[in-house]
């Protein structure tokens, strides 16, 4: 009994000590949040989306609240469940990091920002999704070749180059740059990906198909993947990606989605040594309990 009591007292003391020494969640020193101008595809306007972290400055342009939650809690888009408007209302965020902080703390700073300025309240749960599992095809070894990232740039003081993730989209297609030579373009009836991990490829393909795509290849490293489509299939995929990005499309554009399927992606991946399999999988989700549509004053 004495041994049990000693162990219990030791655990209790450790818990109290941890509670006393737990570091507070980091916050931005100052942050400006302003509504982004809505994009109407019928005008032919380009959509510029991206996040840049340069020194102490963080700039996030044309991000939906759902995307900000995804970044803050390090989850995927389909893992955030909430009202429709968190996917459509978009904002520009410009913030300053406090002295001594690092870019690795930015997601936690966005957590603080969303809770304080939008009064975000959420809880974690599990939900079963119909998914596409991206797996290796039988002849993948002859078609899928590693493509290493470019070396990370570091200046004389040891400071890493700024993080600069950019996405540009419009009628002519989409380009997303991840840095260090990693990017993908979707234009001219082609999907051309360079130096992407299978995880990033799976997340990217989710923009163009009807189900979340989950990486089950087991592959490490980065790869090049090139897919080609018919003009008709390309148009359907372009419309889907625009909807995913929150672009307002005219009714005549949406008519092209009637009867569309994901077969074109299936066929394209097979030519690259990969394939999609229909499965069901329990995935962790963040359930938004409540959130304000507009932020408190800057």
Buried (B, 14 or more C-beta within 10 A) or exposed (E): EEEEEEEEEEEEEEEEEEEEEEEEEBBBEEBEBEEBEEBEBEEEBEBBBBBBBEEEEBBBBBBBBBBBBBBBBEBBBBBBBBBEEBBEBBBBBBBBBEEEBEBEBBBBBBBBBBBBBBEBEBEEEEEEBEBBBBBBBEEBEEBBEEBEBEEEEEEEEEEEEEBBBBBBBBEEBBBBBBBBBBBBBBBEBBBBBBBBBBBBBBBBBBBBBEBBBBBBBEBEEBBBBEBBBEEEBBBBBBBBBBBEBBBBBEEEBEEBBEEBEBEBBBBBBBEBBBBBEEBEEEBEBBBBEEBEEEBEEE
